[in-house]
Amino acid sequence: MRVVIQLLICFICSQLALAQEPFTGVVTKVIDGDSLQITVNGKKIETRLYGIDSPEYDQDSSKGAKKFVVNQVSGKQVTVYPQYKDSYGRLVAIISLKGKSLNYELVASGYAWVYPRYCKKAICSSWEEAQKKARKKRLGLWSEKKPVPPWRWKRMKRQ
């Protein structure tokens, strides 16, 4: 029994290690501005973009964020850099197309906020700089009078 448990632990650890390796897939569906479906070898993987948050469906700029993502990656092969699985079982990742981070591009174009609660890696500082520039230029959601980050929007709707 002890050997079986040790083998099981080794198997689980090896799978976790593999899960962190970058892979490629095709974006087969854009769910919203920060969620995609990526197909790899016939398997559909719901993927949430790491470290950012785009407007919710009922917020201003949500359609613009989704359209931006559709134009950037829909039907295209991307490289996925897994970070972790969220509480809904979705893969949370940095998505790259031709060496450019979709996460960064969304922020730089004004279609997403850097999400300070979850964006903890060194790369987040460059995303925060891009956000400041987008805000200064009033791009995307920053063209609104008082854009509300989605995490606050959800809290306000619950109250």
C-alpha positions in Angstrom: 0.0 0.0 0.0 2.8 2.4 0.9 4.4 1.9 -2.6 1.1 2.5 -4.3 0.7 5.8 -2.4 4.3 6.8 -3.2 3.7 6.1 -6.9 0.5 8.0 -6.8 2.2 11.0 -5.3 5.0 10.8 -7.9 2.4 10.7 -10.7 0.5 13.7 -9.3 3.7 15.7 -8.9 4.8 14.8 -12.5 1.4 15.9 -13.8 1.6 19.2 -11.9 5.1 19.8 -13.3 3.8 19.1 -16.8 0.9 21.4 -16.3 3.2 24.3 -15.8 5.0 23.8 -19.2 4.0 26.2 -22.0 2.0 24.7 -24.8 0.3 25.8 -28.0 -3.3 25.7 -29.0 -5.9 27.4 -31.2 -8.3 30.0 -29.7 -11.6 28.5 -30.7 -13.9 30.8 -28.7 -13.6 34.2 -27.0 -15.9 34.1 -24.0 -15.2 37.7 -22.9 -12.4 40.2 -22.6 -10.3 38.0 -20.3 -11.6 34.5 -20.9 -10.9 32.2 -23.9 -11.4 28.7 -25.0 -8.3 27.1 -26.4 -8.3 23.8 -28.2 -5.3 21.5 -27.9 -5.3 18.1 -29.6 -9.1 18.2 -29.7 -9.4 19.1 -26.0 -11.1 22.4 -25.1 -9.5 24.3 -22.2 -11.3 27.3 -20.7 -8.6 29.8 -20.0 -8.6 33.0 -17.9 -6.0 35.6 -18.6 -3.5 36.0 -15.7 -3.2 39.2 -13.7 -5.9 41.3 -15.5 -9.6 41.9 -15.4 -11.7 43.3 -18.3 -15.1 44.8 -17.9 -18.1 42.6 -17.1 -20.9 41.9 -19.6 -23.1 44.7 -18.3 -20.3 47.3 -18.0 -19.3 49.9 -20.6 -16.4 48.8 -22.7 -17.1 45.0 -22.3 -18.0 44.7 -25.9 -14.9 46.6 -27.0 -12.7 44.3 -24.8 -14.2 41.2 -26.3 -13.9 42.6 -29.8 -10.3 43.4 -29.2 -9.6 39.9 -28.1 -11.5 38.4 -31.1 -9.5 40.6 -33.5 -6.2 39.6 -31.8 -6.4 35.9 -31.4 -9.7 34.3 -32.6 -8.9 31.2 -34.7 -5.1 31.7 -34.2 -2.5 29.5 -32.7 -1.2 30.9 -29.4 1.3 29.9 -26.8 -0.1 29.4 -23.4 2.0 29.9 -20.2 0.1 28.3 -17.4 0.2 30.0 -14.0 -2.4 28.0 -11.9 -6.0 26.8 -11.8 -8.6 29.1 -10.4 -11.4 28.2 -8.0 -13.7 27.5 -11.0 -11.2 25.0 -12.4 -10.1 27.3 -15.3 -6.5 27.5 -16.3 -5.1 30.9 -15.5 -2.4 31.8 -18.0 -0.4 34.4 -19.9 -1.3 34.1 -23.6 1.2 35.0 -26.3 0.8 35.5 -30.0 3.9 36.0 -32.1 5.9 36.9 -29.0 3.4 39.5 -27.8 1.4 39.0 -24.5 -2.3 39.3 -25.0 -2.6 40.2 -21.3 -0.3 43.1 -21.8 -1.9 44.2 -25.1 -5.4 44.3 -23.4 -4.1 46.6 -20.7 -2.0 48.8 -23.0 -5.0 49.3 -25.3 -7.3 50.3 -22.4 -9.5 47.2 -22.4 -8.5 45.7 -19.0 -7.2 46.7 -15.6 -4.2 45.1 -14.0 -5.8 43.2 -11.1 -3.6 44.1 -8.1 -5.0 41.3 -5.9 -3.8 38.6 -8.4 -1.0 40.2 -10.4 2.0 39.5 -8.2 4.8 38.6 -10.7 7.6 40.9 -11.8 5.9 41.3 -15.2 3.0 43.1 -13.6 5.1 46.2 -13.1 5.4 46.7 -16.9 1.6 46.0 -17.2 1.0 48.7 -14.6 3.1 51.2 -16.6 1.1 50.3 -19.8 -2.1 50.9 -17.8 -0.9 54.4 -16.7 -0.1 55.2 -20.4 -3.5 54.0 -21.6 -5.2 56.0 -18.9 -3.3 59.1 -19.8 -4.2 58.7 -23.5 -7.8 57.9 -22.5 -7.8 54.6 -24.5 -10.6 52.1 -24.3 -12.4 52.1 -20.9 -10.3 55.1 -19.9 -12.4 57.2 -22.2 -15.3 56.8 -19.8 -15.8 59.5 -17.1 -15.4 57.2 -14.1 -14.5 53.6 -15.2 -15.2 51.1 -12.4 -13.0 48.0 -12.1 -14.9 44.8 -12.4 -14.1 43.6 -8.9 -15.7 46.7 -7.5 -18.6 46.5 -10.1 -19.5 43.0 -8.9 -19.3 44.1 -5.2 -21.6 47.1 -5.9 -24.2 44.8 -7.8 -24.3 42.4 -4.8 -25.2 45.2 -2.4 
